[in-house]
């Protein structure tokens, strides 16, 4: 029976009675660039833990209750408190919403499996439901499945910038005539975020979320945690291993972020990664010219594409009340080309629409779907712009030094990158609110450690290209990597591919990493699942949207 693959929640949506306290000192709670936690003997001192200012947090007892009437009884939720600023744990406290589904085989239980669906800003509280549906029974017997909404997200003291849907639309193409307006937009977003959530935003960072994870570990009574993180969740997992290497058990990092490129460089990699995928698409479509009629050579398919872009720039294509411009075609094609079949089918329908013929709205979703404005919030108490507000808090606040302060630099980069990467270069490199964000309160985390982990990556990935995962593999010295040749889409495990699923599940069950890196080949079924995932509306078991092209 085919299993539906677990979708990373990119757009909107990351327990054995053992040590009852968080074995960390106040210094470890706010480590410097080279964290004291890298020296486990100092971090695990019982006296340091006993005297720690974090004791008030680690001694919390979660009050578990059924998450909601419509959810399964075993899906339980609770809320704990965490310090807003780990440098001053006696100060303001914020909520951390957590969830669990207990192990189905207490006698075989290994520990807890925390998870994060991506984002930044993706809600993770429903992840146990998704994992319950997708993981093999052996894994469900092995672990308590733990989910949480990261700080500032969803039910965890959500931040807001009070942004309109238009202000949330942030992947904007460079145009000389609109650049001044785009600079004003970026400045306005940063100003509104400071006005609405200024006291909180500096502390909505990956480093602090990793500290929250470790505090949660202690509250659950665990010496170590296992972890399954997708996309942005791989960066969160990597930062955790850097800050708390002795507490990382079995870590699976699926569709990986390069820590050195967090975050402007990762956005720019969307453009770099799209170009080889576009070339692959032109070859695929040319080989099937009798079916699709886009040209019988890659060069002709390329010309067909750019002719339609130019045509739509002159006269936007009208479709169900929407006007599709050439920029919309470029932006939509960036994600579509990672599945050549989906891209070809969508482009054929777009040509039909341009010619006034009836077109399939479903196949045109790449060009008419959400622009990432954060529709579909799960509860009325969550601000409508929460996903975007928390996204900027992390993307700008993790490493403000990565973002130039001079708007002219963004103009120059956008012009240059549109030349180098014509499909998406200007979208990725043009002005962003981070240009006007406050400076980061901590230095960026340099990931370089020997904590064991398993990195899993498709060769063709719309959000985290293969070189990104290879870079993380080098940073995590004891990691192993599973590369899926021909693999399409964002998010690998589980996919119904015996090679990849078997390797990841084997590691989760035994804790033994492969002796060497593993190369798998995509199957028709696993890539078909990727196409289904590309169009999926919800993560299993939750009311949250499953993916969008403007998040990790």
C-alpha positions in Angstrom: 0.0 0.0 0.0 1.4 3.4 -1.0 2.1 5.8 1.9 1.5 9.5 1.3 4.8 11.3 1.9 5.2 13.7 4.8 5.1 17.3 3.5 7.5 19.8 5.1 5.4 22.7 6.2 7.4 25.4 4.3 4.9 28.2 4.0 3.2 28.3 7.3 3.7 25.8 9.1 9.6 22.2 14.0 10.3 11.9 27.2 12.2 7.3 30.8 12.3 9.3 33.8 15.8 10.5 33.8 17.5 13.8 34.7 14.7 16.1 35.9 16.6 19.3 35.5 18.3 21.0 32.5 21.9 20.3 32.9 23.2 23.7 31.8 24.6 26.8 33.4 23.4 30.4 32.7 26.4 30.8 30.5 25.4 27.8 28.4 21.9 29.3 28.1 23.3 32.2 26.1 26.5 30.8 24.6 29.0 32.8 22.6 30.0 32.0 19.0 32.0 29.1 20.4 29.5 27.8 22.9 30.5 26.6 26.4 28.1 23.7 25.8 30.7 22.3 23.4 32.5 21.2 26.6 30.0 18.7 28.1 31.8 18.3 31.4 31.2 21.9 32.3 27.7 22.0 30.9 26.6 18.8 32.8 27.8 19.7 36.2 25.1 18.8 38.7 25.9 21.7 41.0 25.8 24.1 38.0 22.4 22.7 37.1 21.1 22.9 40.7 22.0 26.5 41.0 20.9 27.5 37.6 18.5 30.3 37.1 16.7 28.0 34.7 15.5 25.7 37.5 12.1 27.4 37.6 11.6 26.4 34.0 13.0 22.9 34.1 10.9 21.8 37.0 7.6 22.5 35.2 5.1 19.7 34.9 3.2 19.9 31.7 -0.6 19.6 32.1 -1.4 17.3 29.2 -4.9 17.3 27.8 -6.6 16.3 24.6 -5.6 18.8 22.0 -9.1 19.3 20.6 -12.4 17.4 20.5 -12.0 16.4 16.8 -8.5 15.1 17.2 -7.6 11.5 18.4 -7.6 11.1 22.2 -3.9 10.1 22.2 -2.9 13.5 20.6 -2.2 15.6 23.7 -1.2 19.2 24.1 0.2 21.4 26.9 1.9 24.8 27.3 5.1 25.5 29.2 7.0 28.7 29.9 10.4 29.6 28.5 12.5 32.8 29.1 12.2 35.4 26.4 15.8 36.2 26.8 18.1 33.4 28.0 20.7 35.9 29.0 18.2 37.1 31.6 16.1 34.1 32.5 14.5 35.9 35.5 12.8 38.3 33.2 9.9 38.1 30.8 8.5 34.6 30.1 6.7 33.5 27.0 4.6 30.4 26.1 5.8 27.3 24.3 3.0 25.2 23.0 3.9 21.5 22.9 2.2 18.2 21.8 2.8 14.5 22.0 1.6 11.1 21.0 3.0 8.5 23.4 4.9 5.4 22.3 2.6 2.5 21.3 5.1 0.0 22.8 6.2 1.2 26.3 8.4 -1.9 26.7 10.2 -1.1 23.4 10.4 2.7 23.9 13.7 4.4 23.2 12.9 8.0 24.0 11.4 11.1 22.3 11.4 12.1 18.7 11.0 15.9 18.3 10.2 17.3 14.9 10.0 20.5 13.0 8.3 21.0 9.7 10.2 24.0 8.3 9.6 27.7 7.9 11.0 29.6 9.6 7.7 30.1 11.3 6.0 26.8 10.5 3.7 25.5 13.2 4.9 22.2 14.5 2.3 21.3 17.0 0.5 19.0 14.5 3.6 17.1 13.5 3.0 14.1 15.8 -0.3 13.5 13.9 1.5 13.7 10.6 4.3 11.3 11.8 1.7 8.9 13.3 0.2 8.6 9.8 3.5 8.3 8.0 6.1 6.5 10.1 6.3 2.7 10.3 4.8 1.0 13.3 8.2 0.0 14.6 9.1 3.7 14.9 5.8 4.5 16.6 6.6 1.8 19.3 10.1 3.3 19.7 9.3 6.9 20.3 7.0 9.4 22.0 6.3 11.8 19.1 6.8 15.4 20.3 5.7 18.5 18.4 5.9 22.2 19.3 5.2 25.6 17.8 8.5 27.4 17.9 8.7 30.6 19.9 6.8 33.5 18.3 4.8 31.0 16.2 1.2 29.8 16.3 0.2 29.1 19.9 3.7 30.0 21.3 3.2 33.7 22.1 2.8 34.6 18.4 4.4 37.7 17.0 2.8 40.1 14.5 3.8 43.0 12.4 0.2 43.8 11.5 1.0 43.4 7.8 -1.5 43.5 5.0 -1.5 40.6 2.5 0.2 42.8 0.0 2.9 43.7 2.5 3.5 39.9 3.1 4.2 39.4 -0.6 8.0 39.6 -0.5 9.5 37.9 -3.5 9.4 40.9 -5.8 11.1 41.1 -9.2 13.5 44.0 -9.8 12.2 46.8 -12.0 13.9 50.2 -12.3 10.6 52.0 -12.2 9.4 50.2 -9.1 12.6 49.8 -7.0 12.0 53.0 -5.0 8.6 51.7 -4.1 10.0 48.3 -3.1 12.6 50.0 -0.9 9.8 51.9 0.8 7.9 48.6 1.3 10.9 46.9 2.9 11.5 49.8 5.2 7.8 49.9 6.1 7.7 46.2 7.0 10.7 46.5 9.3 9.2 49.6 10.9 5.8 47.9 11.5 7.5 44.9 13.0 9.5 47.1 15.4 6.3 49.0 16.3 4.1 45.9 17.0 6.6 43.4 18.4 9.9 45.2 18.9 10.6 44.0 22.4 10.1 40.4 21.4 11.5 40.1 17.9 15.2 40.2 18.8 14.7 37.0 20.7 12.8 35.1 18.0 15.9 33.4 16.7 17.1 29.9 15.9 19.6 29.9 18.7 16.8 30.6 21.2 14.5 28.0 19.7 17.3 25.5 20.1 17.6 26.5 23.7 13.8 26.0 24.0 14.2 22.5 22.6 16.8 21.7 25.2 14.6 23.1 28.0 11.8 21.0 26.7 14.1 18.0 26.8 14.7 18.6 30.5 11.0 19.2 31.2 10.2 15.8 29.6 12.8 14.1 31.7 15.2 13.1 28.9 19.0 13.0 28.9 19.0 13.2 25.1 16.5 13.8 22.3 16.1 12.3 18.8 15.0 14.7 16.1 13.4 14.8 12.6 13.7 18.2 10.9 12.7 19.3 7.4 14.2 22.2 5.5 14.5 25.1 8.0 14.2 22.4 10.6 17.6 21.0 9.5 19.2 24.3 10.4 17.4 24.3 13.8 18.7 20.7 14.3 22.2 21.6 13.3 22.3 24.6 15.7 21.0 22.4 18.5 23.9 19.9 17.8 26.3 22.9 18.0 25.0 24.3 21.3 24.2 20.9 22.9 26.3 18.2 21.2 26.1 15.8 24.1 22.3 15.8 24.1 21.7 14.9 20.5 20.8 11.3 20.0 19.4 10.3 16.5 19.1 13.3 14.3 17.6 13.1 10.8 18.0 16.3 8.7 15.9 16.2 5.6 16.4 18.7 2.7 19.2 20.6 4.3 20.1 24.3 4.8 23.8 25.4 4.5 24.5 27.2 7.8 27.0 29.4 6.1 24.3 30.8 3.9 21.7 31.6 6.5 19.8 33.5 5.3 20.3 35.8 2.4 22.5 33.3 0.7 19.9 30.6 1.0 17.3 32.8 -0.6 19.7 33.5 -3.4 20.3 29.8 -3.8 16.7 29.5 -5.0 17.9 31.3 -8.1 21.1 29.5 -8.5 19.4 26.1 -8.1 16.7 26.9 -10.6 19.0 27.3 -13.6 20.2 23.7 -13.9 16.7 22.5 -13.2 15.4 24.8 -16.0 17.9 23.3 -18.4 16.9 19.8 -17.3 13.3 20.8 -18.0 14.0 22.1 -21.6 15.7 18.8 -22.4 12.8 16.7 -20.9 10.1 18.7 -22.8 12.1 18.6 -26.1 12.4 14.8 -25.8 8.6 14.7 -25.7 7.8 17.3 -28.3 5.3 15.2 -30.1 3.2 15.1 -26.9 3.6 18.6 -25.7 4.5 20.7 -28.7 7.0 23.1 -27.0 9.9 22.4 -29.4 12.0 19.4 -30.4 15.3 20.8 -29.1 16.1 22.3 -25.7 16.9 25.6 -27.4 13.5 25.7 -29.0 11.8 24.9 -25.7 13.8 27.7 -24.1 12.7 30.1 -26.8 9.1 29.1 -26.5 9.3 29.8 -22.7 10.8 33.3 -23.0 8.5 34.3 -25.9 5.5 33.6 -23.6 7.2 35.6 -20.8 7.7 38.6 -23.1 4.2 38.3 -24.4 2.7 38.2 -20.9 4.8 41.3 -20.0 3.2 43.1 -22.9 -0.3 41.7 -22.4 -0.9 39.8 -19.1 -2.7 36.5 -19.4 -6.2 36.6 -17.9 -7.2 33.5 -16.0 -10.2 33.3 -13.7 -10.0 37.0 -12.9 -6.3 36.9 -12.4 -3.7 38.6 -14.6 -0.6 36.5 -15.1 2.5 38.6 -16.0 5.8 37.6 -17.4 7.2 38.0 -13.9 4.5 35.7 -12.5 5.6 33.1 -15.1 9.2 33.4 -14.1 8.4 33.2 -10.4 6.1 30.2 -10.8 8.4 28.3 -13.1 11.2 28.5 -10.6 9.5 26.0 -8.3 7.8 24.1 -11.1 10.9 23.0 -13.0 12.1 20.8 -10.3 9.5 18.3 -11.6 9.8 18.4 -15.4 6.5 16.7 -16.0 4.6 19.1 -13.7 6.4 22.1 -15.2 5.6 20.9 -18.8 2.0 20.2 -18.1 1.5 23.6 -16.3 3.3 25.5 -19.1 1.2 23.9 -21.8 -2.0 25.0 -19.9 -0.6 28.5 -19.6 0.0 28.7 -23.3 -3.6 27.6 -23.8 -4.9 30.3 -21.6 -2.7 32.9 -23.4 -4.4 31.8 -26.7 -7.8 32.1 -25.2 -8.4 28.4 -24.9 -9.9 26.5 -21.9 -7.1 25.6 -19.5 -6.8 23.4 -16.4 -6.8 25.6 -13.3 -5.4 22.7 -11.2 -2.4 22.3 -13.5 -1.8 26.1 -13.5 -1.5 26.2 -9.7 2.3 27.0 -10.0 1.3 30.4 -11.6 -1.9 31.2 -9.8 -1.3 29.8 -6.3 -0.6 31.7 -3.1 2.2 34.2 -3.1 3.0 33.2 0.5 0.8 35.7 2.2 0.0 33.3 5.0 -3.6 32.3 4.3 -5.2 29.5 6.3 -4.3 30.3 9.9 -5.3 27.5 12.3 -6.8 29.6 15.1 -8.5 33.0 15.5 -6.0 34.0 18.2 -3.0 33.6 15.8 -2.4 36.9 14.0 -3.0 36.6 10.3 0.6 37.7 9.5 2.2 35.5 12.1 4.0 33.2 9.7 5.5 36.2 7.9 6.3 38.1 11.0 8.1 35.2 12.6 9.8 34.4 9.3 11.4 37.8 9.2 12.3 37.7 12.9 14.4 34.6 12.2 15.7 35.3 8.7 16.8 38.9 9.7 17.6 38.3 13.3 19.7 35.1 13.1 22.4 36.9 11.1 21.9 40.6 10.4 25.4 40.8 9.1 24.4 38.8 6.0 22.1 41.6 4.9 23.6 44.7 3.3 22.3 48.0 4.8 22.6 50.1 1.6 19.5 49.7 -0.7 21.8 50.4 -3.7 23.7 47.2 -3.1 20.4 45.3 -3.5 19.7 47.1 -6.8 23.2 46.2 -8.1 22.9 42.5 -7.0 19.4 42.2 -8.5 20.5 43.5 -11.9 23.6 41.3 -11.9 21.8 38.2 -10.7 19.0 38.6 -13.2 21.7 38.4 -15.8 23.3 35.3 -14.2 20.1 33.6 -13.3 17.4 35.0 -15.5 14.6 32.9 -14.2 14.7 34.1 -10.6 17.9 36.0 -9.8 16.3 39.4 -9.3 13.5 38.0 -7.1 16.1 36.5 -4.8 18.6 39.4 -4.6 16.4 42.5 -4.6 15.5 44.5 -1.5 14.2 42.7 1.6 13.1 44.1 5.0 16.3 42.7 6.6 18.1 45.7 5.1 16.3 47.9 7.8 16.2 45.4 10.6 17.9 45.9 14.0 21.3 44.3 14.5 21.3 40.7 15.8 21.7 40.4 19.5 24.0 37.4 19.1 26.6 36.3 16.6 25.6 33.8 13.9 26.1 30.2 14.9 29.0 28.5 13.2 28.1 24.9 12.8 31.2 22.7 13.1 30.8 19.6 15.3 31.0 15.8 15.5 27.5 15.1 16.6 26.1 12.1 14.6 23.3 12.8 12.2 21.8 11.6 8.9 21.3 14.1 6.1 18.7 13.2 3.4 18.5 15.0 0.1 16.8 14.9 -3.3 19.0 15.7 -6.3 16.3 18.1 -7.6 14.9 20.2 -4.8 13.0 23.5 -5.2 14.0 25.0 -1.9 17.3 23.6 -0.7 19.5 22.6 -3.7 21.8 19.6 -3.4 25.0 21.7 -2.8 23.3 23.1 0.3 23.0 19.7 1.9 26.5 18.8 0.9 27.7 21.8 2.7 25.9 20.9 5.9 27.4 17.4 5.5 30.9 18.8 5.6 30.0 20.9 8.7 28.7 17.9 10.6 31.9 15.9 10.8 30.3 12.6 11.9 27.2 12.8 9.6 26.3 10.5 6.8 24.3 11.6 3.8 21.7 9.9 1.7 21.5 11.4 -1.8 18.5 10.5 -4.0 19.6 10.7 -7.6 16.8 11.8 -9.8 14.8 12.7 -6.7 12.3 15.5 -7.2 10.7 17.8 -4.7 11.3 19.1 -1.2 11.3 16.6 1.5 12.4 13.0 1.2 11.3 10.9 4.2 9.1 8.9 3.9 8.6 8.6 0.2 7.8 4.9 -0.5 11.4 4.5 -1.8 12.8 1.4 -0.2 16.4 2.6 -0.3 15.8 6.0 1.4 13.0 4.9 3.7 15.0 1.8 4.8 18.1 3.8 5.5 16.4 6.5 7.6 14.1 4.1 9.4 17.0 1.8 10.2 18.9 4.7 11.8 15.9 5.8 13.8 15.4 2.2 15.1 19.0 1.2 15.8 20.9 4.5 16.2 23.5 3.1 13.8 24.6 5.4 11.0 25.5 3.8 7.6 29.2 2.9 7.4 29.5 5.4 4.5 27.3 7.8 2.5 24.4 6.2 0.7 23.2 6.9 -2.9 19.7 5.9 -3.8 17.8 6.3 -7.0 14.4 7.9 -7.2 11.5 5.7 -8.3 8.6 6.6 -10.5 6.4 6.2 -7.5 8.5 8.4 -5.1 8.6 11.2 -7.7 4.9 10.9 -8.3 4.5 11.4 -4.6 6.7 14.4 -4.9 4.3 15.9 -7.5 1.4 15.1 -5.2 3.2 16.8 -2.3 3.8 19.8 -4.5 0.0 20.3 -4.8 -1.0 19.2 -1.4 -3.2 21.5 0.6 -2.7 20.3 4.1 -0.2 18.5 6.3 -1.9 15.2 7.5 -4.1 15.6 10.5 -3.9 19.4 10.6 -5.7 22.4 9.2 -2.4 23.9 8.2 -1.3 24.4 4.6 1.3 22.0 3.5 3.8 24.0 1.5 4.5 27.2 -0.4 7.3 28.3 -2.7 8.5 31.2 -0.5 9.6 29.4 2.7 12.2 26.8 3.8 
